[in-house]
Amino acid sequence: MPAALPPGCTGEQVLLAEHTTFRIGGPASLVTVEERGALAELVAGPHRWLGRGANLLVGDQGVAEPVLRLGAAFAGCSVLRRLGGRATLAVGGAHDLAKLVAFCAAEGLAGPEGLAGVPATVGGALRMNAGTATCWLLDWVARVEVLLPGEPEPRWLERAALPAAYRSSGLPRGTAFLGCELELAEDDPVRLKATATRLKQAKAASQPLALPSAGCVFRNPARDLPAGRLIDQLGLKGARVGGAEISPVHANFIVNPERRASAADVAALVALIRRRAWDERGVVLEMEVEAWACPDHLQRHPRELAAA
Ligand SMILES: Cc1cc2nc3c(=O)[nH]c(=O)nc-3n(C[C@H](O)[C@H](O)[C@H](O)COP(=O)(O)OP(=O)(O)OC[C@H]3O[C@@H](n4cnc5c(N)ncnc54)[C@H](O)[C@@H]3O)c2cc1C
């Protein structure tokens, strides 16, 4: 824990396994930010941002830097105005993405229903430009409120200033995402709810949602080559190291079925997949899941990896 926390935040010692969907990760100082006034001091030193922990693999020894998360003061969601069949919505970075999807569908505001089933906070989803086969969160963002690295105060950036790409907001590492405004068109709430339900059912039918994981481990190497299909073709479904398993349901998921996998177990499976993809198909698989304090071979070229 930092020796003295600024006013407007609270701190606690936690196991990050309790704050990540993988249920893996060692100890850390978790600081919840409740007031904007606390931000400048907190980000002046080393730190990491945590959302819902749905895209993270955290090392078993934990992390030394304070881990920051936005508190309830950043969790608002409200319609600012409606005009000519369109609406502007303000959403805080700590707001749960699933609640945003449900709110928009109920209000008859189209777009976010395409993200049904993606576990995230809005801040984490902005940072990752969370998306599905049909859309990205940044498709509906009009502007974002961010604290850029090295700047003392938050500011708003128009969507056009974000060089967004697949699973990336395009803003520099260390940017804090405090919230956003969405521009949405009005639509039939019944149709929007039906779409959200259908997308969630499709995910449940094709992904191991009942087991701890961090979603898809690897980025798709090409539009016509999903990483899951490649790993399946390599015959790796069901492979295990320790408590970690390549899901028999969806090969781009590594799962932690008995909640006893270590980060090292997952890292060994990642190394195995990357080495086989390189050796047998000449494909370099890049991780989509972000690794904190994990073995450095996760970042090395697969040709350097010894047999796992
Ligand atoms: C079962 C399952 C299914 C999934 N399906 C999808 C899918 O279909 N599409 C998809 O895109 N993703 C999917 N994911 C991955 C995950 O949902 C997304 O990456 C999501 O955006 C992570 O949000 P988070 O709040 O959990 O962020 P975290 O995992 O906590 O953090 C992810 C990154 O964002 C940073 N971050 C978090 N909050 C902030 C903030 N306020 N300011 C600055 N940086 C921040 C973190 O430092 C880290 O770099 C899935 C995950 C699971 C477990």
The ligand as a Gaussian input file, in Angstrom:
#p B3LYP/6-31G(d) Opt

LIG

0 1
 C      -16.094000     -15.095000     -20.821000
 C      -15.444000     -13.908000     -21.478000
 C      -15.874000     -13.501000     -22.735000
 C      -15.281000     -12.392000     -23.356000
 N      -15.741000     -12.012000     -24.587000
 C      -15.219000     -10.895000     -25.169000
 C      -15.726000     -10.438000     -26.426000
 O      -16.641000     -11.002000     -27.016000
 N      -15.168000      -9.306000     -26.934000
 C      -14.163000      -8.621000     -26.322000
 O      -13.707000      -7.591000     -26.821000
 N      -13.658000      -9.059000     -25.136000
 C      -14.163000     -10.164000     -24.552000
 N      -13.653000     -10.601000     -23.354000
 C      -12.524000      -9.877000     -22.739000
 C      -12.994000      -8.717000     -21.824000
 O      -14.387000      -8.821000     -21.591000
 C      -12.693000      -7.360000     -22.478000
 O      -11.330000      -7.208000     -22.809000
 C      -13.081000      -6.183000     -21.573000
 O      -12.943000      -4.978000     -22.296000
 C      -12.250000      -6.124000     -20.296000
 O      -12.793000      -5.099000     -19.477000
 P      -12.425000      -5.032000     -17.931000
 O      -13.174000      -3.909000     -17.334000
 O      -12.604000      -6.364000     -17.324000
 O      -10.888000      -4.647000     -18.008000
 P       -9.658000      -5.367000     -17.252000
 O       -9.569000      -6.771000     -17.719000
 O       -9.750000      -5.114000     -15.798000
 O       -8.450000      -4.542000     -17.867000
 C       -8.144000      -4.678000     -19.241000
 C       -7.205000      -3.538000     -19.633000
 O       -7.883000      -2.293000     -19.467000
 C       -7.186000      -1.471000     -18.516000
 N       -8.216000      -0.733000     -17.792000
 C       -9.276000      -1.201000     -17.105000
 N      -10.021000      -0.177000     -16.630000
 C       -9.377000       0.958000     -17.014000
 C       -9.631000       2.361000     -16.831000
 N      -10.707000       2.817000     -16.173000
 N       -8.746000       3.238000     -17.372000
 C       -7.655000       2.810000     -18.039000
 N       -7.367000       1.518000     -18.253000
 C       -8.228000       0.606000     -17.748000
 C       -6.368000      -2.444000     -17.678000
 O       -5.232000      -1.808000     -17.093000
 C       -5.961000      -3.449000     -18.730000
 O       -4.921000      -2.889000     -19.508000
 C      -14.226000     -11.694000     -22.712000
 C      -13.798000     -12.099000     -21.435000
 C      -14.397000     -13.194000     -20.817000
 C      -13.937000     -13.609000     -19.439000

